[in-house]
Amino acid sequence: MIKNDGDFGLPPYAAKNRDVVEQRLNDVAAGTGLQETLTIEWRTKPQVVQVIDMPVNSLYYNPGTHRIRAQRSYDPRLDRRLDEDPWSEDSQKYLQYLLQAEPSDPSKRDKDFDALKQSLADFKQNEPGLITREGILVNGNTRAAALRELGVENIRVAVLPESCTWADINRVELSLQLRHDTRRPYSYINRLLTIDEQVESGRPLKEVARDFRIRESTAEQDLWVLSCLRDLSDRSSAGDVQLRLLDFEDAQERLREVHRAFAKESKADAQKAELLKENRLAAIVMNFSKTDVRLIEADFRGRYLEQRLPDKLKTAPAAAPARVIPGINRAVKADAPQVTAARAFTDSVLRAKAVVRAKEKVPSDQLDAATSVFEAAHKAVEDALEPAGKDARVRKRKQAAPDRLNDACQDIEQCITDMVLASASRSLDEEALDEAVLKLKATLKKLAQATTQTIEVPGEGVEWLRDAVRQGQA
């Protein structure tokens, strides 16, 4: 294996593993039986590599695997140890623990891992893993962890070419993970981090999106979400504790909807877009549902929340002065006071949640204060969502009738096209069409009668409908 910048070095028994790998590759080559191979993407081209059996306990978990990138922060001490010496016994045990843990809450064991373990026990290993000649697992880390628990001695693995680098390892792992097969997918946050890593390495976003089989606009959305999450994590710092990216593992759909709403609002008013984003992110931090978060618009704070906030969460700081970009002496417009107040509220919620999440690591008085802030903020938002929901239902009822008529118009337009095509092929059922038109006439009559009961000052369209129905009755 060739060393390159940013690699993790070689494990202690790299030379011993290399000898075993070489011997087993030679044994397979000298045999006369059917040889198992694996096709991988190697430096943009397909490459067939040989599969051998290796003692599972002699292999090393890959410290750079994307599968548990976000979860590494679960234990800061062991995370630092991984950076210092990824091949130590403590580091390798920590990697094994994370491979067995639930992505959104590493304190719990992952049910998917247990299902994989049971599958391996029942049906053995279906797909080979992939290693370097030094015994580093490039693909199959989770399977190796399950096989070790089962007490299985050997694992089937393909072997990368001797010239591989850590850059090769990252690219091959990604290409194998994104194949359409039975591999467990990356968790949401790890997927975001992998896309960001690929872009930061200099790859075009369009190319990265193609690898992930998503649209470029979706990849842009993912990078926007990751940027927001990193900002939220930084803002949540409260002494020695702060929220981690993995704390947002279950918020995928809510975060994507925030981006869509933000992008739409930004076209009309950038400050309102920021206000909407802050309001919704605060609700997500408090774990409100997707349907609740949808009720929060740019005016949510001023219209519903402000009067329900306790005094300790109500203080609105003055707007920050305009910033000047060094070097070009150009001022950047400061946030509006409403946006500054919304950010301050979100910051209070973030810091409180960080302390509550780390309840075993903080003094009791700090935990009590944070719990009080978080519960007060949650209750205020919950109370504000009730009138916001009522208003949203009223707006929906107001818009329902026009929307249905617009849909009906589109159906009639399609009907005209269908009639022309049927007439050209002499397949038009004229009697059925006549019956449908009579039904339309009766329906329009009912609609006209309904307008007389609900609309006091009719517009041009409603007037035409009423006149048409009256003339039809004459």
Disulfide bonds with the S-S distance in Angstrom:
none
